[in-house]
């Protein structure tokens, strides 16, 4: 029939097949060449938000006062927008620029409030991305290093280690000015150095919940320590031990930090830039609440189960100095140099080793 629509069949677009045909061989070639950065970039763009939330949400503590403050602020902001919109529409009606039947709608207030919140949070995200990008580009290890497989994770772990070091330094410059070495009473270890620096890791409210007069794994405190803080855990590592306690993959140098120590940062004869603060551990990992989380760097890097060492294929570890600087130290470092860096008062000359830092 003349009026009957003629059925037409669409041919599948060829570019889709061509795209798949090009992408798969390209991925295989990049993997064979060891260039993982483009693949990692696509992966993290696709599911990175989920992995980020999975890591971050367990460490988030809900502040009732913060929630109440936010709700009150949003309510006041919504009221201001509603009153402002109503006032503007009244002026426009008086000037006969809009119909007399037009009024500012409450849903418009909701839309404006939502846009302001999105713009505010988006601004923070942009600043964070810019800051992190600048740090990667201008840092002593350029961003191009992230193309080497696990190097992006090494950089992430180093960032956590620096944050821990900053917490230690800030704690040490407080009222007592002594370095964190755990909480002991009558010679009995109760809490770890990690517990002491929690307020300097943006966890002041969590620290206040801990009863420091009782052991960390006592009935009163144990549930609080069955919580994993992402700052103490490198990417991809297990978060809990068999008892359910949150782990810490970073330990302190026992030549400087030890149970009951009351030393101060200005009491380091060799200097802060020549003495190790601590570093990564990957074996016999302790809970972050364990008061005895100190190790001897002189045992070598990735050489001893009770020594320092990262979970990296390269066999080295991120190590932090008392001045806050960090570097990746290879497992093949001269034992004499490592011992010199571990001791705070040996007087050894390690300037040649540190020149490249």
C-alpha positions in Angstrom: 0.0 0.0 0.0 1.1 3.5 -0.7 0.5 4.8 2.8 2.2 1.9 4.5 5.5 2.8 6.0 8.4 1.0 4.4 10.4 -1.0 6.9 14.0 -0.1 6.8 16.9 -2.0 8.4 19.8 -0.2 10.0 23.2 -1.5 9.3 25.4 -1.8 12.3 27.9 0.9 12.6 31.3 -0.3 11.6 33.3 2.0 13.9 32.2 0.0 17.0 33.8 -3.2 15.7 36.8 -1.3 14.5 37.2 0.3 17.9 37.1 -3.0 19.7 39.4 -4.5 17.1 42.0 -1.8 17.7 41.6 -1.5 21.5 42.2 -5.1 22.4 45.5 -5.5 20.5 46.7 -2.2 21.9 46.0 -3.3 25.5 47.9 -6.6 24.9 50.8 -4.7 23.4 51.0 -2.3 26.3 50.8 -5.1 28.8 53.6 -7.0 27.1 55.7 -3.9 27.1 55.1 -3.3 30.8 53.4 0.0 30.2 50.5 -0.2 32.6 49.7 3.4 33.2 47.0 3.8 30.4 45.3 0.6 31.5 45.4 1.7 35.2 44.0 5.1 34.3 41.0 3.6 32.4 40.4 1.1 35.2 40.5 3.8 38.0 38.3 6.1 36.0 35.7 3.3 35.7 35.8 1.9 39.2 38.2 4.1 41.1 35.3 5.8 43.0 34.1 2.5 44.3 37.6 1.4 45.5 38.1 4.8 47.1 34.9 4.6 49.0 35.7 1.0 50.1 39.0 2.2 51.6 37.8 5.5 53.0 34.3 4.7 54.5 35.6 2.3 57.2 37.9 5.0 58.5 35.2 7.7 58.5 33.9 8.6 61.9 30.4 10.2 62.2 30.4 13.4 64.2 27.0 14.2 65.6 27.9 17.8 66.3 29.2 18.1 62.7 26.0 16.7 61.2 23.9 19.0 63.3 26.0 22.0 62.3 25.7 21.1 58.6 21.9 20.6 58.8 21.5 24.0 60.6 23.7 25.7 58.0 21.8 24.2 55.1 18.5 25.1 56.6 19.6 28.7 57.1 21.0 28.9 53.6 17.7 27.5 52.2 15.8 30.1 54.2 18.0 32.9 52.9 17.6 31.7 49.3 13.8 31.5 49.7 13.6 35.0 51.2 15.9 36.5 48.6 13.9 34.9 45.7 10.6 36.0 47.2 11.9 39.5 47.6 13.3 39.7 44.0 10.0 38.4 42.6 8.0 41.0 44.6 10.2 43.8 43.2 9.7 42.4 39.7 5.9 42.3 40.2 5.8 45.8 41.5 7.7 47.0 38.4 5.3 44.9 36.3 8.1 43.0 34.7 6.5 39.7 35.5 2.8 38.7 35.9 1.2 39.3 39.3 0.5 35.6 39.6 4.2 34.6 39.5 5.8 33.7 42.8 9.1 32.3 43.8 8.7 28.5 44.1 10.2 26.4 46.9 11.5 23.9 44.4 13.6 26.6 42.9 15.2 27.1 46.3 15.9 23.4 46.4 17.6 23.5 43.0 19.7 26.6 44.0 20.8 24.9 47.2 21.7 21.7 45.3 23.7 23.7 42.7 25.6 25.5 45.5 26.5 22.3 47.3 27.7 20.7 44.0 29.7 23.7 43.1 31.3 23.8 46.6 32.3 20.2 46.7 33.4 20.3 43.1 35.6 23.2 43.9 37.3 21.2 46.6 37.7 18.3 44.2 39.4 20.5 41.6 41.7 22.0 44.2 42.6 18.5 45.4 43.3 17.2 41.9 45.4 20.2 41.1 47.4 19.9 44.3 48.0 16.2 43.9 49.0 16.7 40.2 51.4 19.5 41.1 53.0 17.3 43.8 53.5 14.4 41.4 55.0 16.6 38.7 57.3 18.6 40.9 58.2 15.9 43.4 61.6 14.3 43.4 60.1 11.3 41.7 58.3 12.5 38.6 54.8 11.3 37.6 56.2 9.3 34.8 57.4 6.8 37.4 53.8 5.7 37.7 54.1 3.9 34.4 56.2 1.3 36.2 53.6 -1.1 37.4 53.4 -0.7 41.2 55.1 2.6 41.5 51.8 4.5 41.9 51.1 2.4 45.0 54.6 3.0 46.3 54.0 6.8 46.0 50.6 6.4 47.7 52.2 4.5 50.6 55.0 7.1 50.8 52.3 9.8 51.2 50.7 7.9 54.1 54.2 7.5 55.7 54.8 11.2 55.4 51.5 11.9 57.0 52.4 9.6 59.9 55.7 11.3 60.2 54.0 14.7 60.3 51.8 13.4 63.1 54.8 12.3 65.0 56.6 15.6 64.6 53.5 17.6 65.6 52.9 15.5 68.6 56.6 15.9 69.6 56.3 19.7 69.5 53.3 19.7 71.8 53.2 20.6 75.4 55.4 17.8 76.6 57.7 17.9 73.6 58.6 14.2 73.9 58.4 11.8 71.0 55.4 9.3 71.0 56.5 6.0 72.4 53.2 4.6 73.7 51.2 4.8 76.9 52.6 2.8 79.8 51.4 2.6 83.4 53.4 0.9 86.2 55.6 -0.7 83.6 52.6 -2.2 81.7 52.1 -1.3 78.0 48.6 0.0 77.4 48.5 1.9 74.1 50.6 2.4 71.0 52.3 5.4 69.5 49.6 5.3 66.7 47.0 6.0 69.4 48.9 9.0 70.6 49.1 10.6 67.2 45.5 10.1 66.2 44.5 13.8 67.0 47.2 14.8 64.4 45.6 12.5 61.8 42.3 14.3 62.0 40.9 11.7 64.5 40.6 13.8 67.7 37.1 12.6 68.4 38.0 9.0 67.9 41.0 9.4 70.3 38.7 10.8 73.0 36.6 7.6 72.9 39.6 5.5 73.9 40.1 4.9 77.7 43.9 5.2 78.1 43.7 3.8 81.6 42.7 0.4 80.2 44.7 -1.7 77.8 43.9 -1.3 74.1 42.5 -4.8 73.8 40.5 -4.7 77.0 36.8 -5.2 77.0 36.3 -1.5 77.3 38.5 -0.6 74.3 38.6 -3.6 72.0 35.8 -2.6 69.7 37.4 0.8 69.0 40.6 -1.0 67.8 38.6 -3.2 65.5 38.7 -0.3 63.1 41.1 0.1 60.2 42.5 3.5 59.4 43.6 3.9 55.8 46.6 6.0 56.8 48.1 2.9 58.4 47.5 0.6 55.5 49.2 0.7 52.0 47.1 0.1 48.9 45.9 -3.5 48.4 46.9 -4.7 51.9 44.8 -6.7 54.3 43.1 -4.4 56.8 42.5 -6.7 59.7 44.3 -9.5 61.6 42.7 -12.8 62.6 41.3 -11.3 65.8 39.6 -8.5 63.8 41.9 -5.7 64.9 42.9 -3.0 62.4 46.5 -3.3 61.2 49.4 -0.9 60.8 51.9 -1.5 58.1 54.3 1.2 59.4 56.7 0.9 62.3 59.1 3.2 64.1 62.9 2.9 64.6 63.5 1.3 68.0 66.9 3.1 68.4 64.9 6.3 68.8 61.4 5.2 69.8 61.0 2.6 72.5 58.6 1.8 75.3 58.7 4.5 78.0 61.1 6.8 76.1 60.9 10.5 77.0 63.4 11.6 74.3 62.9 14.8 72.4 63.5 15.7 68.7 66.1 18.2 69.7 68.1 15.4 71.5 69.2 13.7 68.3 73.0 14.1 68.1 73.3 12.9 64.5 70.6 15.3 63.3 67.1 14.8 62.2 68.0 14.5 58.5 70.5 11.7 59.2 68.3 9.5 61.4 65.5 7.2 60.5 62.1 7.7 62.0 60.6 4.5 60.7 59.2 2.9 57.6 57.1 0.2 55.9 56.7 -3.4 57.2 55.2 -6.3 55.4 55.7 -9.3 57.7 54.5 -10.0 61.2 52.3 -6.9 60.9 50.9 -5.7 64.2 47.6 -4.1 65.0 47.7 -0.3 65.2 46.7 -0.5 68.8 49.6 -2.8 69.8 52.0 -0.9 72.1 55.1 -2.8 70.9 55.3 -1.7 67.3 59.0 -0.8 67.0 61.7 -2.4 64.8 65.4 -2.2 64.2 66.3 -0.8 60.7 69.8 -2.3 61.2 68.4 -5.7 60.5 68.2 -4.8 56.8 65.5 -3.9 54.4 63.4 -6.9 53.4 65.9 -9.2 55.1 64.2 -10.2 58.3 60.6 -11.0 59.3 60.9 -8.6 62.3 62.6 -5.9 60.2 61.5 -3.3 57.8 60.4 -4.0 54.2 57.7 -3.1 51.8 55.4 -5.5 49.9 57.0 -4.4 46.6 58.5 -6.7 43.9 61.6 -4.4 43.9 62.4 -5.6 47.4 62.9 -2.2 49.0 60.8 -0.1 51.4 59.7 3.5 51.9 61.6 4.9 54.8 61.1 8.2 56.7 63.6 10.4 58.3 63.1 12.5 61.4 63.1 15.7 59.4 60.0 14.5 57.5 61.7 13.5 54.3 61.1 10.1 52.8 62.8 7.9 50.2 62.7 4.4 48.8 65.6 2.4 50.1 66.7 -0.7 48.2 67.2 -4.0 50.0 70.8 -4.1 48.8 71.8 -1.0 50.8 75.2 -1.3 52.5 74.4 -2.6 56.1 76.9 -0.2 57.6 75.1 2.8 56.1 71.7 1.4 57.2 73.1 0.9 60.8 74.4 4.5 60.7 71.0 5.8 59.7 69.3 3.8 62.4 71.4 5.1 65.3 70.7 8.6 66.6 74.1 9.2 68.2 76.7 7.1 66.2 78.4 10.1 64.6 78.9 8.3 61.3 79.2 10.2 58.1 76.4 9.3 55.7 76.4 12.5 53.7 77.4 10.8 50.5 74.4 8.4 50.7 72.0 11.3 51.4 73.2 13.6 48.6 70.8 12.0 46.1 67.8 12.4 48.4 
